[in-house]
């Protein structure tokens, strides 16, 4: 009987011991499964953004070169015209009459000149023979020269009258878009002072903006230290509040040689192709000037979490425990977050399993870390 009780006690102890072991085993939390990704380098462009105003490559005011009444308007306002296209016709009847008179005067002067030359050529040999006096010969020679000068003067007046008549037909001085007409048909226009219309050449188009003297000094320092070629400076345009990118890159056309003492700025002018005339003078845009490249660290955007002290990423230490590392972040590039401070190349950060992640948690790394290539 005593032996039976002892056996029962031993069995109970063993059972209790086994239950305690199972409870202890079940009380340990299961390791959190996480996936890692590398901290990698990314190539970024060193650039600055400036507010700019677009301006036409050429802006030409069309004015009459002679005075007269406007008889015809021969263009459609706002149209794209080629150089030499007819724009206006002035009343040219008086000019045509002046040209006809000038031609008649030229013909008369030419006849007088030719006749004087014939007389001169007859008197010269006679004077050599003593048939006429030297004085008579000299008079005939002078008259021939005088007649020739009168002919040349009349010819010049004829050419001037022809030019004046040509000015009655006003043509496009450049290839470009034409503005609305500033005068109506029938109006009297004055040579040189009456503005008829304005034409704009918009391909290519200019973007005008200003930089501070400090920005110029920093750029000059960057060029000196990096050996960057300023002639390779590229520019990009973004339009509207949505910052819609313009598809064509531009280049710097010129920079003011001096700094404005009142504003401490200097003017910059970039030029962009505008084959479709999508850009118009007067539009506002942002110009991004790319001045070089630099390397930065990046992690997948999913790796960055919010912590009470700011932004952080989780890493796994040698004991497979989670560690929260504070970081200073920059912009997002192609799904990767730029890390300004807090990480080093070659480290791994947690990118999956962050919903339940807490510092000190035991984890199990699953899969293989992502190996992203350096991106530009």
C-alpha positions as CSV (number, residue, x, y, z in Angstrom):
1,X,0.0,0.0,0.0
2,X,2.8,2.4,0.9
3,X,4.6,1.6,-2.3
4,X,1.4,2.4,-4.3
5,X,1.2,5.8,-2.7
6,X,4.8,6.6,-3.4
7,X,4.4,5.7,-7.1
8,X,1.3,7.9,-7.3
9,X,3.2,10.8,-5.8
10,X,6.0,10.4,-8.2
11,X,3.6,10.3,-11.2
12,X,1.9,13.5,-10.0
13,X,5.3,15.2,-9.6
14,X,6.3,14.2,-13.1
15,X,3.0,15.4,-14.5
16,X,3.2,18.7,-12.8
17,X,6.8,19.1,-14.0
18,X,5.8,18.4,-17.6
19,X,2.9,20.9,-17.4
20,X,5.2,23.6,-16.0
21,X,7.7,23.0,-18.8
22,X,4.9,23.3,-21.5
23,X,3.6,26.5,-19.9
24,X,7.0,28.0,-19.8
25,X,7.6,27.1,-23.4
26,X,4.3,28.5,-24.6
27,X,4.8,31.8,-22.7
28,X,7.9,32.7,-24.9
29,X,6.7,35.0,-27.8
30,X,7.4,33.9,-31.3
31,X,10.2,35.8,-33.1
32,X,8.9,38.5,-35.5
33,X,9.7,37.7,-39.1
34,X,11.2,40.7,-40.9
35,X,12.9,41.3,-44.3
36,X,15.9,43.6,-44.8
37,X,17.1,45.9,-47.5
38,X,20.5,47.4,-48.1
39,X,21.4,51.1,-47.4
40,X,22.7,52.0,-50.9
41,X,24.1,55.0,-52.6
42,X,22.2,57.1,-55.2
43,X,23.5,59.7,-57.6
44,X,21.7,63.0,-57.3
45,X,21.9,66.3,-59.2
46,X,23.1,69.4,-57.5
47,X,20.6,72.0,-58.6
48,X,18.7,75.2,-57.7
49,X,15.2,76.3,-58.6
50,X,14.4,79.9,-59.6
51,X,11.3,81.7,-60.6
52,X,11.5,82.9,-64.2
53,X,9.5,84.9,-66.7
54,X,9.4,83.7,-70.3
55,X,10.3,86.2,-73.1
56,X,10.5,86.0,-76.9
57,X,13.8,85.4,-78.5
58,X,13.1,88.5,-80.6
59,X,10.5,91.2,-80.2
60,X,10.2,93.6,-83.1
61,X,7.9,96.6,-83.3
62,X,6.6,97.2,-86.8
63,X,6.5,100.9,-87.8
64,X,6.0,102.7,-91.1
65,X,9.1,104.1,-92.7
66,X,7.2,106.7,-94.6
67,X,4.1,108.7,-93.8
68,X,0.8,108.1,-95.5
69,X,-2.7,106.7,-95.2
70,X,-3.2,103.0,-94.4
71,X,-5.0,101.4,-97.3
72,X,-4.9,97.6,-96.6
73,X,-4.2,95.2,-93.8
74,X,-3.0,91.9,-95.3
75,X,-2.5,89.5,-92.3
76,X,-4.6,87.6,-89.7
77,X,-3.9,88.8,-86.2
78,X,-2.2,86.3,-84.0
79,X,-1.0,84.2,-87.0
80,X,2.5,82.7,-87.5
81,X,4.1,84.6,-90.4
82,X,7.3,84.1,-92.4
83,X,9.8,86.9,-92.8
84,X,8.9,89.0,-95.8
85,X,5.1,88.3,-95.6
86,X,2.9,91.3,-96.6
87,X,1.5,93.1,-93.6
88,X,0.1,96.5,-94.7
89,X,-0.2,98.6,-97.8
90,X,-0.1,102.4,-97.7
91,X,-1.6,104.7,-100.3
92,X,1.2,104.8,-102.8
93,X,-0.2,107.0,-105.6
94,X,1.8,110.1,-104.7
95,X,4.9,107.9,-104.3
96,X,4.3,106.3,-107.7
97,X,4.0,109.7,-109.3
98,X,7.2,110.9,-107.6
99,X,9.0,107.9,-109.0
100,X,7.7,108.6,-112.5
101,X,8.9,112.2,-112.3
102,X,12.3,111.1,-111.0
103,X,12.7,108.7,-113.9
104,X,11.9,111.5,-116.4
105,X,14.4,113.8,-114.8
106,X,17.0,111.0,-115.0
107,X,16.3,110.5,-118.7
108,X,16.6,114.2,-119.3
109,X,19.8,114.5,-117.4
110,X,21.3,111.5,-119.2
111,X,20.5,113.1,-122.6
112,X,22.1,116.4,-121.6
113,X,25.2,114.5,-120.3
114,X,25.6,112.4,-123.5
115,X,25.3,115.5,-125.7
116,X,27.8,117.4,-123.5
117,X,30.3,114.5,-123.9
118,X,29.9,114.5,-127.7
119,X,30.6,118.2,-127.8
120,X,33.6,117.8,-125.5
121,X,35.0,115.0,-127.7
122,X,34.7,117.2,-130.8
123,X,36.4,120.3,-129.1
124,X,39.4,118.4,-127.7
125,X,41.1,117.4,-131.0
126,X,40.2,120.9,-132.5
127,X,42.0,122.6,-129.7
128,X,45.0,120.4,-130.3
129,X,45.1,121.6,-133.9
130,X,44.6,125.2,-132.9
131,X,41.2,125.4,-134.6
132,X,39.5,126.5,-131.3
133,X,40.9,128.1,-128.2
134,X,42.0,126.2,-125.1
135,X,39.4,128.2,-123.2
136,X,36.6,126.8,-125.4
137,X,38.0,123.3,-124.9
138,X,38.1,123.6,-121.1
139,X,34.5,125.0,-121.0
140,X,33.2,122.0,-123.0
141,X,35.1,119.6,-120.7
142,X,33.6,121.3,-117.6
143,X,30.1,121.2,-119.0
144,X,30.4,117.5,-119.8
145,X,31.5,116.8,-116.2
146,X,28.7,119.0,-114.9
147,X,26.1,117.2,-117.0
148,X,27.4,113.8,-115.7
149,X,27.1,115.0,-112.1
150,X,23.5,116.2,-112.8
151,X,22.7,112.8,-114.3
152,X,24.1,111.0,-111.2
153,X,22.1,113.2,-108.9
154,X,18.9,112.6,-110.9
155,X,19.6,108.8,-110.8
156,X,20.0,109.0,-107.0
157,X,16.7,110.8,-106.7
158,X,15.1,108.1,-108.8
159,X,16.5,105.4,-106.6
160,X,15.3,107.2,-103.5
161,X,11.8,107.5,-105.0
162,X,11.8,103.8,-105.8
163,X,12.8,103.0,-102.2
164,X,10.0,105.3,-100.8
165,X,7.5,103.5,-103.1
166,X,8.7,100.1,-101.8
167,X,8.2,101.3,-98.2
168,X,4.5,101.7,-99.0
169,X,4.3,97.9,-98.8
170,X,5.1,96.9,-95.2
171,X,6.4,93.4,-94.7
172,X,7.2,91.1,-91.7
173,X,10.7,91.8,-90.5
174,X,11.1,88.4,-88.8
175,X,9.5,85.0,-88.8
176,X,7.2,84.8,-85.8
177,X,3.8,85.4,-84.4
178,X,2.1,88.8,-85.0
179,X,0.1,90.7,-82.5
180,X,-3.1,92.6,-83.2
181,X,-3.0,95.6,-85.3
182,X,-2.6,98.9,-83.5
183,X,-4.1,101.0,-86.3
184,X,-7.1,100.7,-88.5
185,X,-7.4,100.9,-92.3
186,X,-7.8,104.5,-93.3
187,X,-5.7,105.9,-90.5
188,X,-2.8,108.3,-91.2
189,X,0.5,106.9,-90.0
190,X,3.6,108.9,-89.4
191,X,7.0,107.6,-90.4
192,X,9.0,106.3,-87.5
193,X,6.5,107.2,-84.8
194,X,3.3,105.3,-85.5
195,X,3.4,101.7,-84.1
196,X,1.5,99.4,-86.4
197,X,1.9,96.1,-84.6
198,X,4.5,93.9,-82.9
199,X,6.0,90.5,-83.9
200,X,7.5,87.9,-81.6
201,X,9.9,85.1,-82.4
202,X,9.2,82.4,-79.9
203,X,11.3,79.5,-81.1
204,X,13.6,79.3,-79.2
205,X,12.2,81.1,-76.2
206,X,14.0,82.7,-73.3
207,X,13.6,82.3,-69.5
208,X,14.8,85.3,-67.6
209,X,15.5,85.2,-63.8
210,X,17.8,86.5,-61.2
211,X,20.3,84.9,-58.7
212,X,21.7,86.6,-55.6
213,X,25.4,87.5,-55.3
214,X,25.7,84.8,-52.7
215,X,24.3,82.1,-55.0
216,X,26.7,83.2,-57.7
217,X,29.6,83.0,-55.2
218,X,28.6,79.5,-54.2
219,X,28.3,78.4,-57.8
220,X,31.7,79.9,-58.6
221,X,33.2,78.0,-55.7
222,X,31.6,74.8,-56.7
223,X,33.0,75.2,-60.3
224,X,36.5,75.9,-59.0
225,X,36.6,73.0,-56.5
226,X,34.9,70.4,-58.7
227,X,36.3,71.3,-62.1
228,X,32.8,71.4,-63.5
229,X,32.4,73.0,-67.0
230,X,30.0,75.9,-66.8
231,X,29.3,75.5,-70.5
232,X,27.7,72.1,-69.7
233,X,25.2,73.8,-67.4
234,X,21.8,72.3,-68.2
235,X,18.4,73.9,-67.3
236,X,14.9,72.4,-67.0
237,X,11.5,74.1,-66.9
238,X,8.5,73.3,-64.9
239,X,5.2,75.0,-65.5
240,X,2.1,75.9,-63.5
241,X,1.2,75.0,-59.9
242,X,1.5,71.3,-60.7
243,X,5.1,71.8,-61.7
244,X,4.5,70.0,-65.0
245,X,7.9,69.3,-66.6
246,X,8.7,70.8,-70.0
247,X,10.2,68.1,-72.3
248,X,13.1,70.1,-73.7
249,X,16.2,71.0,-71.8
250,X,17.8,74.5,-72.2
251,X,21.1,76.1,-71.7
252,X,22.3,79.4,-70.2
253,X,22.4,82.0,-72.9
254,X,24.0,84.9,-70.9
255,X,24.6,86.3,-67.5
256,X,24.8,89.9,-66.5
257,X,28.5,90.9,-66.1
258,X,27.7,93.0,-62.9
259,X,25.6,92.7,-59.8
260,X,22.8,95.2,-59.2
261,X,23.9,97.1,-56.1
262,X,20.3,97.9,-55.2
263,X,19.1,94.3,-55.2
264,X,22.3,92.3,-54.9
265,X,21.2,90.2,-57.8
266,X,22.4,89.5,-61.3
267,X,20.2,88.6,-64.2
268,X,20.4,85.2,-65.9
269,X,18.9,84.3,-69.3
270,X,18.4,80.7,-70.3
271,X,17.1,79.6,-73.7
272,X,14.8,76.6,-74.5
273,X,13.6,75.0,-77.8
274,X,10.0,75.8,-78.4
275,X,9.1,73.9,-81.6
276,X,5.4,73.6,-80.9
277,X,5.1,77.1,-79.5
278,X,3.7,75.6,-76.3
279,X,5.5,78.4,-74.4
280,X,4.5,82.0,-74.7
281,X,6.1,85.2,-73.6
282,X,4.9,86.5,-70.3
283,X,4.3,83.0,-68.8
284,X,5.8,82.2,-65.4
285,X,7.8,79.1,-64.9
286,X,10.4,77.6,-62.6
287,X,13.9,77.0,-63.9
288,X,16.0,74.3,-62.4
289,X,19.7,74.8,-63.0
290,X,21.7,71.6,-62.7
291,X,25.2,72.4,-61.5
292,X,26.7,69.0,-60.9
293,X,26.2,65.6,-59.2
294,X,26.8,64.1,-55.8
295,X,26.4,60.8,-54.0
296,X,23.8,60.3,-51.2
297,X,22.5,57.3,-49.1
298,X,19.1,56.0,-49.7
299,X,16.7,53.3,-48.3
300,X,13.3,52.1,-49.5
301,X,10.6,54.5,-48.5
302,X,8.9,51.7,-46.5
303,X,11.9,51.5,-44.2
304,X,11.3,55.0,-42.6
305,X,8.9,55.1,-39.7
306,X,7.7,57.8,-37.4
307,X,9.0,57.9,-33.8
308,X,8.3,60.3,-31.0
309,X,11.6,62.0,-31.6
310,X,11.3,62.1,-35.4
311,X,12.0,59.7,-38.2
312,X,13.8,56.4,-37.6
313,X,14.6,53.1,-39.2
314,X,14.8,49.6,-37.6
315,X,18.0,47.5,-37.8
316,X,18.8,44.0,-36.4
317,X,21.7,43.7,-34.1
318,X,24.0,40.7,-33.5
319,X,21.5,39.2,-31.1
320,X,18.7,39.3,-33.6
321,X,17.0,42.1,-31.6
322,X,15.4,45.2,-33.2
323,X,17.2,48.6,-32.7
324,X,15.5,51.9,-33.7
325,X,18.1,54.2,-35.3
326,X,17.1,58.0,-35.6
327,X,17.7,59.4,-39.1
328,X,17.5,62.7,-40.9
329,X,15.7,62.3,-44.2
330,X,15.6,64.1,-47.5
331,X,13.5,63.9,-50.6
332,X,12.1,60.8,-52.3
333,X,13.7,59.6,-55.5
334,X,12.1,56.8,-57.5
335,X,10.6,55.2,-54.4
336,X,13.7,55.6,-52.3
337,X,14.1,58.0,-49.4
338,X,17.3,60.0,-49.2
339,X,19.1,59.7,-45.8
340,X,21.0,62.8,-44.9
341,X,22.3,61.6,-41.5
342,X,22.2,58.5,-39.3
343,X,23.3,55.6,-41.6
344,X,26.3,54.2,-43.4
345,X,26.7,52.4,-46.7
346,X,26.4,48.6,-46.5
347,X,24.0,48.6,-43.5
348,X,20.7,46.8,-43.6
349,X,17.3,48.2,-42.6
350,X,14.0,46.5,-41.9
351,X,11.5,47.0,-44.8
352,X,8.8,44.3,-43.9
353,X,7.3,43.4,-40.6
354,X,7.3,47.0,-39.2
355,X,3.6,47.0,-38.2
356,X,4.4,45.2,-34.9
357,X,8.1,46.2,-34.6
358,X,9.3,47.6,-31.3
359,X,12.9,48.2,-30.1
360,X,14.2,45.1,-28.3
361,X,11.9,42.6,-30.0
362,X,13.5,39.3,-31.1
363,X,13.2,38.8,-34.8
364,X,13.9,36.3,-37.5
365,X,15.2,37.5,-40.8
366,X,13.5,35.8,-43.7
367,X,14.4,36.0,-47.4
368,X,17.4,37.8,-48.7
369,X,18.1,41.5,-48.5
370,X,17.2,43.5,-51.6
371,X,20.2,44.6,-53.6
372,X,19.2,47.7,-55.5
373,X,21.6,49.1,-58.0
374,X,22.7,52.7,-57.6
375,X,20.2,55.0,-59.2
376,X,20.6,58.3,-60.9
